Amino acid sequence: MSNIVYLNGTFMPIEDAHVPVLDRGFIFGDGVYEVIPVYGGQPFRLAEHLRRLQNSLDKVRINNPHSAEEWTHLAGDIVKRNTGADQ
């Protein structure tokens, strides 16, 4: 089973994920990231990661595309769609 990712509103196999060459983050390097480990099938300290993500987005003036509740739901979906208790 391939790894499943979420990109631009769609879940897809990682090998199908592509960033358009005209994407602002690609051209200018605008962006932030937050790595959220998963242990025992549960995202580790998710609320803290989401707060840090929001703080980072605020500092570089990028709108958050999702609420904390939406991110929580998406994180749960990603965990369910991929194999392994630790991710």
PDB file of N, CA, C and O in Angstrom:
ATOM      1  N   MET A   1       0.847  -1.183   0.000  1.00  0.00           N
ATOM      2  CA  MET A   1       0.000   0.000   0.000  1.00  0.00           C
ATOM      3  C   MET A   1       0.893   1.246   0.000  1.00  0.00           C
ATOM      4  O   MET A   1       1.839   1.334   0.783  1.00  0.00           O
ATOM      5  N   SER A   2       0.593   2.194  -0.867  1.00  0.00           N
ATOM      6  CA  SER A   2       1.399   3.407  -0.932  1.00  0.00           C
ATOM      7  C   SER A   2       0.993   4.383   0.166  1.00  0.00           C
ATOM      8  O   SER A   2      -0.100   4.292   0.725  1.00  0.00           O
ATOM      9  N   ASN A   3       1.882   5.308   0.461  1.00  0.00           N
ATOM     10  CA  ASN A   3       1.566   6.353   1.427  1.00  0.00           C
ATOM     11  C   ASN A   3       0.548   7.304   0.821  1.00  0.00           C
ATOM     12  O   ASN A   3       0.632   7.651  -0.358  1.00  0.00           O
ATOM     13  N   ILE A   4      -0.408   7.721   1.631  1.00  0.00           N
ATOM     14  CA  ILE A   4      -1.456   8.640   1.200  1.00  0.00           C
ATOM     15  C   ILE A   4      -1.161  10.014   1.786  1.00  0.00           C
ATOM     16  O   ILE A   4      -0.833  10.142   2.965  1.00  0.00           O
ATOM     17  N   VAL A   5      -1.282  11.039   0.949  1.00  0.00           N
ATOM     18  CA  VAL A   5      -1.073  12.418   1.372  1.00  0.00           C
ATOM     19  C   VAL A   5      -2.330  13.232   1.083  1.00  0.00           C
ATOM     20  O   VAL A   5      -3.218  12.792   0.353  1.00  0.00           O
ATOM     21  N   TYR A   6      -2.385  14.419   1.664  1.00  0.00           N
ATOM     22  CA  TYR A   6      -3.482  15.354   1.425  1.00  0.00           C
ATOM     23  C   TYR A   6      -2.887  16.596   0.785  1.00  0.00           C
ATOM     24  O   TYR A   6      -2.036  17.252   1.386  1.00  0.00           O
ATOM     25  N   LEU A   7      -3.321  16.928  -0.425  1.00  0.00           N
ATOM     26  CA  LEU A   7      -2.787  18.076  -1.149  1.00  0.00           C
ATOM     27  C   LEU A   7      -3.919  18.801  -1.853  1.00  0.00           C
ATOM     28  O   LEU A   7      -4.656  18.217  -2.647  1.00  0.00           O
ATOM     29  N   ASN A   8      -4.040  20.083  -1.546  1.00  0.00           N
ATOM     30  CA  ASN A   8      -5.045  20.930  -2.210  1.00  0.00           C
ATOM     31  C   ASN A   8      -6.453  20.344  -2.163  1.00  0.00           C
ATOM     32  O   ASN A   8      -7.182  20.366  -3.155  1.00  0.00           O
ATOM     33  N   GLY A   9      -6.824  19.821  -0.995  1.00  0.00           N
ATOM     34  CA  GLY A   9      -8.181  19.327  -0.795  1.00  0.00           C
ATOM     35  C   GLY A   9      -8.443  17.906  -1.242  1.00  0.00           C
ATOM     36  O   GLY A   9      -9.590  17.459  -1.239  1.00  0.00           O
ATOM     37  N   THR A  10      -7.391  17.179  -1.630  1.00  0.00           N
ATOM     38  CA  THR A  10      -7.571  15.824  -2.139  1.00  0.00           C
ATOM     39  C   THR A  10      -6.589  14.855  -1.481  1.00  0.00           C
ATOM     40  O   THR A  10      -5.406  15.160  -1.327  1.00  0.00           O
ATOM     41  N   PHE A  11      -7.097  13.681  -1.096  1.00  0.00           N
ATOM     42  CA  PHE A  11      -6.235  12.597  -0.638  1.00  0.00           C
ATOM     43  C   PHE A  11      -5.767  11.844  -1.874  1.00  0.00           C
ATOM     44  O   PHE A  11      -6.558  11.571  -2.776  1.00  0.00           O
ATOM     45  N   MET A  12      -4.470  11.504  -1.916  1.00  0.00           N
ATOM     46  CA  MET A  12      -3.921  10.810  -3.087  1.00  0.00           C
ATOM     47  C   MET A  12      -2.669  10.054  -2.696  1.00  0.00           C
ATOM     48  O   MET A  12      -2.060  10.347  -1.667  1.00  0.00           O
ATOM     49  N   PRO A  13      -2.272   9.067  -3.520  1.00  0.00           N
ATOM     50  CA  PRO A  13      -0.989   8.401  -3.283  1.00  0.00           C
ATOM     51  C   PRO A  13       0.141   9.428  -3.410  1.00  0.00           C
ATOM     52  O   PRO A  13       0.072  10.331  -4.243  1.00  0.00           O
ATOM     53  N   ILE A  14       1.167   9.287  -2.591  1.00  0.00           N
ATOM     54  CA  ILE A  14       2.254  10.260  -2.573  1.00  0.00           C
ATOM     55  C   ILE A  14       2.893  10.427  -3.953  1.00  0.00           C
ATOM     56  O   ILE A  14       3.325  11.524  -4.308  1.00  0.00           O
ATOM     57  N   GLU A  15       2.956   9.356  -4.723  1.00  0.00           N
ATOM     58  CA  GLU A  15       3.592   9.465  -6.044  1.00  0.00           C
ATOM     59  C   GLU A  15       2.769  10.299  -7.033  1.00  0.00           C
ATOM     60  O   GLU A  15       3.284  10.704  -8.076  1.00  0.00           O
ATOM     61  N   ASP A  16       1.503  10.556  -6.715  1.00  0.00           N
ATOM     62  CA  ASP A  16       0.660  11.404  -7.572  1.00  0.00           C
ATOM     63  C   ASP A  16       0.659  12.874  -7.136  1.00  0.00           C
ATOM     64  O   ASP A  16       0.095  13.722  -7.827  1.00  0.00           O
ATOM     65  N   ALA A  17       1.279  13.175  -6.012  1.00  0.00           N
ATOM     66  CA  ALA A  17       1.270  14.548  -5.485  1.00  0.00           C
ATOM     67  C   ALA A  17       2.314  15.398  -6.209  1.00  0.00           C
ATOM     68  O   ALA A  17       3.493  15.049  -6.253  1.00  0.00           O
ATOM     69  N   HIS A  18       1.866  16.504  -6.768  1.00  0.00           N
ATOM     70  CA  HIS A  18       2.751  17.418  -7.496  1.00  0.00           C
ATOM     71  C   HIS A  18       2.390  18.857  -7.146  1.00  0.00           C
ATOM     72  O   HIS A  18       1.213  19.199  -7.033  1.00  0.00           O
ATOM     73  N   VAL A  19       3.398  19.689  -6.975  1.00  0.00           N
ATOM     74  CA  VAL A  19       3.186  21.109  -6.719  1.00  0.00           C
ATOM     75  C   VAL A  19       3.332  21.851  -8.045  1.00  0.00           C
ATOM     76  O   VAL A  19       4.346  21.685  -8.723  1.00  0.00           O
ATOM     77  N   PRO A  20       2.352  22.661  -8.434  1.00  0.00           N
ATOM     78  CA  PRO A  20       2.457  23.398  -9.694  1.00  0.00           C
ATOM     79  C   PRO A  20       3.676  24.322  -9.700  1.00  0.00           C
ATOM     80  O   PRO A  20       4.018  24.917  -8.679  1.00  0.00           O
ATOM     81  N   VAL A  21       4.316  24.433 -10.842  1.00  0.00           N
ATOM     82  CA  VAL A  21       5.526  25.244 -10.960  1.00  0.00           C
ATOM     83  C   VAL A  21       5.248  26.716 -10.640  1.00  0.00           C
ATOM     84  O   VAL A  21       6.171  27.429 -10.246  1.00  0.00           O
ATOM     85  N   LEU A  22       4.030  27.184 -10.793  1.00  0.00           N
ATOM     86  CA  LEU A  22       3.691  28.575 -10.491  1.00  0.00           C
ATOM     87  C   LEU A  22       3.171  28.766  -9.067  1.00  0.00           C
ATOM     88  O   LEU A  22       2.711  29.855  -8.725  1.00  0.00           O
ATOM     89  N   ASP A  23       3.235  27.738  -8.239  1.00  0.00           N
ATOM     90  CA  ASP A  23       2.829  27.853  -6.839  1.00  0.00           C
ATOM     91  C   ASP A  23       3.703  28.888  -6.136  1.00  0.00           C
ATOM     92  O   ASP A  23       4.928  28.838  -6.245  1.00  0.00           O
ATOM     93  N   ARG A  24       3.094  29.813  -5.427  1.00  0.00           N
ATOM     94  CA  ARG A  24       3.840  30.883  -4.766  1.00  0.00           C
ATOM     95  C   ARG A  24       4.895  30.343  -3.802  1.00  0.00           C
ATOM     96  O   ARG A  24       6.000  30.880  -3.732  1.00  0.00           O
ATOM     97  N   GLY A  25       4.565  29.295  -3.063  1.00  0.00           N
ATOM     98  CA  GLY A  25       5.542  28.695  -2.156  1.00  0.00           C
ATOM     99  C   GLY A  25       6.735  28.128  -2.900  1.00  0.00           C
ATOM    100  O   GLY A  25       7.861  28.180  -2.406  1.00  0.00           O
ATOM    101  N   PHE A  26       6.494  27.584  -4.090  1.00  0.00           N
ATOM    102  CA  PHE A  26       7.569  27.040  -4.917  1.00  0.00           C
ATOM    103  C   PHE A  26       8.443  28.165  -5.476  1.00  0.00           C
ATOM    104  O   PHE A  26       9.671  28.076  -5.452  1.00  0.00           O
ATOM    105  N   ILE A  27       7.807  29.214  -5.975  1.00  0.00           N
ATOM    106  CA  ILE A  27       8.546  30.311  -6.609  1.00  0.00           C
ATOM    107  C   ILE A  27       9.303  31.154  -5.581  1.00  0.00           C
ATOM    108  O   ILE A  27      10.486  31.438  -5.764  1.00  0.00           O
ATOM    109  N   PHE A  28       8.631  31.552  -4.510  1.00  0.00           N
ATOM    110  CA  PHE A  28       9.210  32.491  -3.549  1.00  0.00           C
ATOM    111  C   PHE A  28       9.675  31.842  -2.248  1.00  0.00           C
ATOM    112  O   PHE A  28      10.334  32.488  -1.433  1.00  0.00           O
ATOM    113  N   GLY A  29       9.338  30.576  -2.051  1.00  0.00           N
ATOM    114  CA  GLY A  29       9.717  29.914  -0.806  1.00  0.00           C
ATOM    115  C   GLY A  29       8.837  30.313   0.364  1.00  0.00           C
ATOM    116  O   GLY A  29       9.209  30.086   1.515  1.00  0.00           O
ATOM    117  N   ASP A  30       7.671  30.907   0.094  1.00  0.00           N
ATOM    118  CA  ASP A  30       6.743  31.278   1.162  1.00  0.00           C
ATOM    119  C   ASP A  30       6.150  30.014   1.765  1.00  0.00           C
ATOM    120  O   ASP A  30       5.643  29.160   1.037  1.00  0.00           O
ATOM    121  N   GLY A  31       6.204  29.889   3.044  1.00  0.00           N
ATOM    122  CA  GLY A  31       5.559  28.749   3.664  1.00  0.00           C
ATOM    123  C   GLY A  31       6.094  28.458   5.048  1.00  0.00           C
ATOM    124  O   GLY A  31       7.144  28.962   5.447  1.00  0.00           O
ATOM    125  N   VAL A  32       5.373  27.654   5.758  1.00  0.00           N
ATOM    126  CA  VAL A  32       5.788  27.122   7.051  1.00  0.00           C
ATOM    127  C   VAL A  32       5.403  25.645   7.051  1.00  0.00           C
ATOM    128  O   VAL A  32       4.572  25.212   6.253  1.00  0.00           O
ATOM    129  N   TYR A  33       6.001  24.892   7.934  1.00  0.00           N
ATOM    130  CA  TYR A  33       5.599  23.492   8.067  1.00  0.00           C
ATOM    131  C   TYR A  33       5.639  23.100   9.524  1.00  0.00           C
ATOM    132  O   TYR A  33       6.314  23.719  10.346  1.00  0.00           O
ATOM    133  N   GLU A  34       4.911  22.076   9.810  1.00  0.00           N
ATOM    134  CA  GLU A  34       4.849  21.540  11.168  1.00  0.00           C
ATOM    135  C   GLU A  34       4.814  20.029  11.043  1.00  0.00           C
ATOM    136  O   GLU A  34       3.938  19.485  10.370  1.00  0.00           O
ATOM    137  N   VAL A  35       5.743  19.348  11.676  1.00  0.00           N
ATOM    138  CA  VAL A  35       5.792  17.887  11.652  1.00  0.00           C
ATOM    139  C   VAL A  35       5.085  17.363  12.892  1.00  0.00           C
ATOM    140  O   VAL A  35       5.401  17.760  14.013  1.00  0.00           O
ATOM    141  N   ILE A  36       4.136  16.477  12.683  1.00  0.00           N
ATOM    142  CA  ILE A  36       3.356  15.921  13.798  1.00  0.00           C
ATOM    143  C   ILE A  36       3.548  14.411  13.808  1.00  0.00           C
ATOM    144  O   ILE A  36       2.979  13.711  12.971  1.00  0.00           O
ATOM    145  N   PRO A  37       4.339  13.904  14.742  1.00  0.00           N
ATOM    146  CA  PRO A  37       4.509  12.451  14.800  1.00  0.00           C
ATOM    147  C   PRO A  37       3.244  11.762  15.306  1.00  0.00           C
ATOM    148  O   PRO A  37       2.421  12.357  16.000  1.00  0.00           O
ATOM    149  N   VAL A  38       3.118  10.494  14.936  1.00  0.00           N
ATOM    150  CA  VAL A  38       1.972   9.682  15.359  1.00  0.00           C
ATOM    151  C   VAL A  38       2.516   8.477  16.105  1.00  0.00           C
ATOM    152  O   VAL A  38       3.342   7.726  15.586  1.00  0.00           O
ATOM    153  N   TYR A  39       2.042   8.305  17.325  1.00  0.00           N
ATOM    154  CA  TYR A  39       2.440   7.163  18.155  1.00  0.00           C
ATOM    155  C   TYR A  39       1.189   6.398  18.560  1.00  0.00           C
ATOM    156  O   TYR A  39       0.226   6.981  19.059  1.00  0.00           O
ATOM    157  N   GLY A  40       1.212   5.103  18.344  1.00  0.00           N
ATOM    158  CA  GLY A  40       0.055   4.290  18.714  1.00  0.00           C
ATOM    159  C   GLY A  40      -1.213   4.722  18.002  1.00  0.00           C
ATOM    160  O   GLY A  40      -2.311   4.599  18.544  1.00  0.00           O
ATOM    161  N   GLY A  41      -1.058   5.232  16.777  1.00  0.00           N
ATOM    162  CA  GLY A  41      -2.215   5.657  15.997  1.00  0.00           C
ATOM    163  C   GLY A  41      -2.776   7.012  16.390  1.00  0.00           C
ATOM    164  O   GLY A  41      -3.829   7.408  15.891  1.00  0.00           O
ATOM    165  N   GLN A  42      -2.089   7.738  17.283  1.00  0.00           N
ATOM    166  CA  GLN A  42      -2.582   9.037  17.751  1.00  0.00           C
ATOM    167  C   GLN A  42      -1.559  10.133  17.452  1.00  0.00           C
ATOM    168  O   GLN A  42      -0.383   9.985  17.787  1.00  0.00           O
ATOM    169  N   PRO A  43      -1.993  11.233  16.826  1.00  0.00           N
ATOM    170  CA  PRO A  43      -1.077  12.364  16.629  1.00  0.00           C
ATOM    171  C   PRO A  43      -0.582  12.866  17.992  1.00  0.00           C
ATOM    172  O   PRO A  43      -1.373  13.082  18.910  1.00  0.00           O
ATOM    173  N   PHE A  44       0.722  13.045  18.104  1.00  0.00           N
ATOM    174  CA  PHE A  44       1.359  13.432  19.366  1.00  0.00           C
ATOM    175  C   PHE A  44       1.241  14.938  19.589  1.00  0.00           C
ATOM    176  O   PHE A  44       1.692  15.740  18.772  1.00  0.00           O
ATOM    177  N   ARG A  45       0.622  15.305  20.719  1.00  0.00           N
ATOM    178  CA  ARG A  45       0.473  16.703  21.120  1.00  0.00           C
ATOM    179  C   ARG A  45      -0.065  17.573  19.983  1.00  0.00           C
ATOM    180  O   ARG A  45       0.483  18.634  19.685  1.00  0.00           O
ATOM    181  N   LEU A  46      -1.126  17.116  19.365  1.00  0.00           N
ATOM    182  CA  LEU A  46      -1.684  17.776  18.196  1.00  0.00           C
ATOM    183  C   LEU A  46      -2.067  19.229  18.471  1.00  0.00           C
ATOM    184  O   LEU A  46      -1.766  20.109  17.664  1.00  0.00           O
ATOM    185  N   ALA A  47      -2.718  19.488  19.588  1.00  0.00           N
ATOM    186  CA  ALA A  47      -3.143  20.865  19.894  1.00  0.00           C
ATOM    187  C   ALA A  47      -1.947  21.813  19.958  1.00  0.00           C
ATOM    188  O   ALA A  47      -2.020  22.938  19.465  1.00  0.00           O
ATOM    189  N   GLU A  48      -0.843  21.361  20.568  1.00  0.00           N
ATOM    190  CA  GLU A  48       0.352  22.198  20.656  1.00  0.00           C
ATOM    191  C   GLU A  48       0.956  22.451  19.274  1.00  0.00           C
ATOM    192  O   GLU A  48       1.398  23.560  18.974  1.00  0.00           O
ATOM    193  N   HIS A  49       0.971  21.415  18.439  1.00  0.00           N
ATOM    194  CA  HIS A  49       1.489  21.577  17.078  1.00  0.00           C
ATOM    195  C   HIS A  49       0.627  22.559  16.287  1.00  0.00           C
ATOM    196  O   HIS A  49       1.151  23.393  15.549  1.00  0.00           O
ATOM    197  N   LEU A  50      -0.689  22.461  16.438  1.00  0.00           N
ATOM    198  CA  LEU A  50      -1.578  23.352  15.702  1.00  0.00           C
ATOM    199  C   LEU A  50      -1.443  24.798  16.170  1.00  0.00           C
ATOM    200  O   LEU A  50      -1.550  25.720  15.362  1.00  0.00           O
ATOM    201  N   ARG A  51      -1.211  25.003  17.456  1.00  0.00           N
ATOM    202  CA  ARG A  51      -0.973  26.375  17.957  1.00  0.00           C
ATOM    203  C   ARG A  51       0.323  26.936  17.378  1.00  0.00           C
ATOM    204  O   ARG A  51       0.378  28.094  16.962  1.00  0.00           O
ATOM    205  N   ARG A  52       1.360  26.107  17.355  1.00  0.00           N
ATOM    206  CA  ARG A  52       2.640  26.549  16.799  1.00  0.00           C
ATOM    207  C   ARG A  52       2.502  26.837  15.301  1.00  0.00           C
ATOM    208  O   ARG A  52       3.065  27.813  14.805  1.00  0.00           O
ATOM    209  N   LEU A  53       1.762  26.001  14.586  1.00  0.00           N
ATOM    210  CA  LEU A  53       1.507  26.236  13.174  1.00  0.00           C
ATOM    211  C   LEU A  53       0.823  27.586  12.977  1.00  0.00           C
ATOM    212  O   LEU A  53       1.229  28.366  12.116  1.00  0.00           O
ATOM    213  N   GLN A  54      -0.206  27.864  13.762  1.00  0.00           N
ATOM    214  CA  GLN A  54      -0.928  29.136  13.637  1.00  0.00           C
ATOM    215  C   GLN A  54      -0.007  30.307  13.941  1.00  0.00           C
ATOM    216  O   GLN A  54      -0.037  31.314  13.233  1.00  0.00           O
ATOM    217  N   ASN A  55       0.810  30.192  14.979  1.00  0.00           N
ATOM    218  CA  ASN A  55       1.758  31.269  15.311  1.00  0.00           C
ATOM    219  C   ASN A  55       2.720  31.519  14.158  1.00  0.00           C
ATOM    220  O   ASN A  55       2.994  32.671  13.823  1.00  0.00           O
ATOM    221  N   SER A  56       3.229  30.467  13.553  1.00  0.00           N
ATOM    222  CA  SER A  56       4.158  30.606  12.425  1.00  0.00           C
ATOM    223  C   SER A  56       3.468  31.250  11.227  1.00  0.00           C
ATOM    224  O   SER A  56       4.030  32.142  10.591  1.00  0.00           O
ATOM    225  N   LEU A  57       2.249  30.800  10.918  1.00  0.00           N
ATOM    226  CA  LEU A  57       1.507  31.386   9.809  1.00  0.00           C
ATOM    227  C   LEU A  57       1.239  32.868  10.041  1.00  0.00           C
ATOM    228  O   LEU A  57       1.359  33.678   9.122  1.00  0.00           O
ATOM    229  N   ASP A  58       0.878  33.218  11.268  1.00  0.00           N
ATOM    230  CA  ASP A  58       0.621  34.628  11.603  1.00  0.00           C
ATOM    231  C   ASP A  58       1.868  35.482  11.387  1.00  0.00           C
ATOM    232  O   ASP A  58       1.780  36.598  10.874  1.00  0.00           O
ATOM    233  N   LYS A  59       3.017  34.960  11.774  1.00  0.00           N
ATOM    234  CA  LYS A  59       4.259  35.732  11.665  1.00  0.00           C
ATOM    235  C   LYS A  59       4.648  36.029  10.222  1.00  0.00           C
ATOM    236  O   LYS A  59       5.226  37.079   9.941  1.00  0.00           O
ATOM    237  N   VAL A  60       4.340  35.118   9.308  1.00  0.00           N
ATOM    238  CA  VAL A  60       4.683  35.359   7.900  1.00  0.00           C
ATOM    239  C   VAL A  60       3.458  35.802   7.083  1.00  0.00           C
ATOM    240  O   VAL A  60       3.512  35.892   5.856  1.00  0.00           O
ATOM    241  N   ARG A  61       2.368  36.071   7.784  1.00  0.00           N
ATOM    242  CA  ARG A  61       1.142  36.613   7.174  1.00  0.00           C
ATOM    243  C   ARG A  61       0.561  35.712   6.087  1.00  0.00           C
ATOM    244  O   ARG A  61       0.192  36.167   5.004  1.00  0.00           O
ATOM    245  N   ILE A  62       0.491  34.431   6.407  1.00  0.00           N
ATOM    246  CA  ILE A  62      -0.172  33.464   5.531  1.00  0.00           C
ATOM    247  C   ILE A  62      -1.461  33.030   6.216  1.00  0.00           C
ATOM    248  O   ILE A  62      -1.456  32.663   7.391  1.00  0.00           O
ATOM    249  N   ASN A  63      -2.565  33.075   5.472  1.00  0.00           N
ATOM    250  CA  ASN A  63      -3.844  32.646   6.033  1.00  0.00           C
ATOM    251  C   ASN A  63      -3.845  31.139   6.238  1.00  0.00           C
ATOM    252  O   ASN A  63      -3.384  30.384   5.381  1.00  0.00           O
ATOM    253  N   ASN A  64      -4.361  30.714   7.368  1.00  0.00           N
ATOM    254  CA  ASN A  64      -4.500  29.294   7.657  1.00  0.00           C
ATOM    255  C   ASN A  64      -5.699  28.775   6.858  1.00  0.00           C
ATOM    256  O   ASN A  64      -6.803  29.296   7.015  1.00  0.00           O
ATOM    257  N   PRO A  65      -5.512  27.769   6.011  1.00  0.00           N
ATOM    258  CA  PRO A  65      -6.630  27.288   5.203  1.00  0.00           C
ATOM    259  C   PRO A  65      -7.660  26.475   5.983  1.00  0.00           C
ATOM    260  O   PRO A  65      -8.739  26.184   5.466  1.00  0.00           O
ATOM    261  N   HIS A  66      -7.332  26.104   7.230  1.00  0.00           N
ATOM    262  CA  HIS A  66      -8.236  25.267   8.014  1.00  0.00           C
ATOM    263  C   HIS A  66      -8.277  25.729   9.467  1.00  0.00           C
ATOM    264  O   HIS A  66      -7.323  26.315   9.979  1.00  0.00           O
ATOM    265  N   SER A  67      -9.391  25.455  10.109  1.00  0.00           N
ATOM    266  CA  SER A  67      -9.513  25.684  11.546  1.00  0.00           C
ATOM    267  C   SER A  67      -8.798  24.545  12.275  1.00  0.00           C
ATOM    268  O   SER A  67      -8.465  23.525  11.671  1.00  0.00           O
ATOM    269  N   ALA A  68      -8.567  24.723  13.563  1.00  0.00           N
ATOM    270  CA  ALA A  68      -7.947  23.662  14.361  1.00  0.00           C
ATOM    271  C   ALA A  68      -8.804  22.393  14.311  1.00  0.00           C
ATOM    272  O   ALA A  68      -8.269  21.286  14.260  1.00  0.00           O
ATOM    273  N   GLU A  69     -10.119  22.550  14.327  1.00  0.00           N
ATOM    274  CA  GLU A  69     -11.016  21.396  14.237  1.00  0.00           C
ATOM    275  C   GLU A  69     -10.862  20.685  12.895  1.00  0.00           C
ATOM    276  O   GLU A  69     -10.843  19.456  12.845  1.00  0.00           O
ATOM    277  N   GLU A  70     -10.751  21.446  11.814  1.00  0.00           N
ATOM    278  CA  GLU A  70     -10.569  20.835  10.490  1.00  0.00           C
ATOM    279  C   GLU A  70      -9.221  20.128  10.394  1.00  0.00           C
ATOM    280  O   GLU A  70      -9.136  19.025   9.854  1.00  0.00           O
ATOM    281  N   TRP A  71      -8.155  20.763  10.921  1.00  0.00           N
ATOM    282  CA  TRP A  71      -6.831  20.115  10.923  1.00  0.00           C
ATOM    283  C   TRP A  71      -6.879  18.812  11.710  1.00  0.00           C
ATOM    284  O   TRP A  71      -6.296  17.809  11.298  1.00  0.00           O
ATOM    285  N   THR A  72      -7.570  18.828  12.834  1.00  0.00           N
ATOM    286  CA  THR A  72      -7.681  17.625  13.671  1.00  0.00           C
ATOM    287  C   THR A  72      -8.355  16.503  12.892  1.00  0.00           C
ATOM    288  O   THR A  72      -7.909  15.356  12.930  1.00  0.00           O
ATOM    289  N   HIS A  73      -9.425  16.836  12.189  1.00  0.00           N
ATOM    290  CA  HIS A  73     -10.133  15.843  11.375  1.00  0.00           C
ATOM    291  C   HIS A  73      -9.226  15.331  10.250  1.00  0.00           C
ATOM    292  O   HIS A  73      -9.164  14.127  10.003  1.00  0.00           O
ATOM    293  N   LEU A  74      -8.520  16.246   9.567  1.00  0.00           N
ATOM    294  CA  LEU A  74      -7.618  15.844   8.484  1.00  0.00           C
ATOM    295  C   LEU A  74      -6.487  14.957   8.998  1.00  0.00           C
ATOM    296  O   LEU A  74      -6.133  13.967   8.359  1.00  0.00           O
ATOM    297  N   ALA A  75      -5.925  15.309  10.142  1.00  0.00           N
ATOM    298  CA  ALA A  75      -4.852  14.491  10.723  1.00  0.00           C
ATOM    299  C   ALA A  75      -5.359  13.082  11.012  1.00  0.00           C
ATOM    300  O   ALA A  75      -4.666  12.101  10.743  1.00  0.00           O
ATOM    301  N   GLY A  76      -6.563  12.986  11.558  1.00  0.00           N
ATOM    302  CA  GLY A  76      -7.155  11.675  11.819  1.00  0.00           C
ATOM    303  C   GLY A  76      -7.357  10.881  10.542  1.00  0.00           C
ATOM    304  O   GLY A  76      -7.113   9.674  10.510  1.00  0.00           O
ATOM    305  N   ASP A  77      -7.803  11.555   9.487  1.00  0.00           N
ATOM    306  CA  ASP A  77      -8.000  10.882   8.198  1.00  0.00           C
ATOM    307  C   ASP A  77      -6.679  10.377   7.627  1.00  0.00           C
ATOM    308  O   ASP A  77      -6.608   9.260   7.116  1.00  0.00           O
ATOM    309  N   ILE A  78      -5.644  11.189   7.713  1.00  0.00           N
ATOM    310  CA  ILE A  78      -4.330  10.783   7.189  1.00  0.00           C
ATOM    311  C   ILE A  78      -3.825   9.541   7.938  1.00  0.00           C
ATOM    312  O   ILE A  78      -3.323   8.598   7.327  1.00  0.00           O
ATOM    313  N   VAL A  79      -3.964   9.556   9.267  1.00  0.00           N
ATOM    314  CA  VAL A  79      -3.513   8.416  10.076  1.00  0.00           C
ATOM    315  C   VAL A  79      -4.266   7.152   9.658  1.00  0.00           C
ATOM    316  O   VAL A  79      -3.663   6.091   9.500  1.00  0.00           O
ATOM    317  N   LYS A  80      -5.583   7.268   9.481  1.00  0.00           N
ATOM    318  CA  LYS A  80      -6.397   6.102   9.118  1.00  0.00           C
ATOM    319  C   LYS A  80      -6.046   5.566   7.729  1.00  0.00           C
ATOM    320  O   LYS A  80      -6.116   4.359   7.497  1.00  0.00           O
ATOM    321  N   ARG A  81      -5.673   6.446   6.815  1.00  0.00           N
ATOM    322  CA  ARG A  81      -5.406   6.056   5.436  1.00  0.00           C
ATOM    323  C   ARG A  81      -4.007   5.471   5.240  1.00  0.00           C
ATOM    324  O   ARG A  81      -3.709   4.924   4.178  1.00  0.00           O
ATOM    325  N   ASN A  82      -3.161   5.580   6.240  1.00  0.00           N
ATOM    326  CA  ASN A  82      -1.794   5.061   6.157  1.00  0.00           C
ATOM    327  C   ASN A  82      -1.618   3.941   7.167  1.00  0.00           C
ATOM    328  O   ASN A  82      -2.316   3.889   8.179  1.00  0.00           O
ATOM    329  N   THR A  83      -0.684   3.048   6.887  1.00  0.00           N
ATOM    330  CA  THR A  83      -0.482   1.890   7.748  1.00  0.00           C
ATOM    331  C   THR A  83       0.533   2.185   8.836  1.00  0.00           C
ATOM    332  O   THR A  83       1.390   3.057   8.690  1.00  0.00           O
ATOM    333  N   GLY A  84       0.424   1.458   9.908  1.00  0.00           N
ATOM    334  CA  GLY A  84       1.385   1.570  11.009  1.00  0.00           C
ATOM    335  C   GLY A  84       0.854   2.417  12.146  1.00  0.00           C
ATOM    336  O   GLY A  84       0.268   3.477  11.927  1.00  0.00           O
ATOM    337  N   ALA A  85       1.061   1.946  13.350  1.00  0.00           N
ATOM    338  CA  ALA A  85       0.619   2.693  14.532  1.00  0.00           C
ATOM    339  C   ALA A  85       1.499   3.910  14.772  1.00  0.00           C
ATOM    340  O   ALA A  85       1.033   4.913  15.313  1.00  0.00           O
ATOM    341  N   ASP A  86       2.759   3.834  14.379  1.00  0.00           N
ATOM    342  CA  ASP A  86       3.696   4.950  14.516  1.00  0.00           C
ATOM    343  C   ASP A  86       4.009   5.489  13.125  1.00  0.00           C
ATOM    344  O   ASP A  86       4.447   4.755  12.239  1.00  0.00           O
ATOM    345  N   GLN A  87       3.777   6.766  12.956  1.00  0.00           N
ATOM    346  CA  GLN A  87       3.981   7.387  11.639  1.00  0.00           C
ATOM    347  C   GLN A  87       4.735   8.686  11.785  1.00  0.00           C
ATOM    348  O   GLN A  87       5.005   9.358  10.789  1.00  0.00           O
TER     349      GLN A  87
END
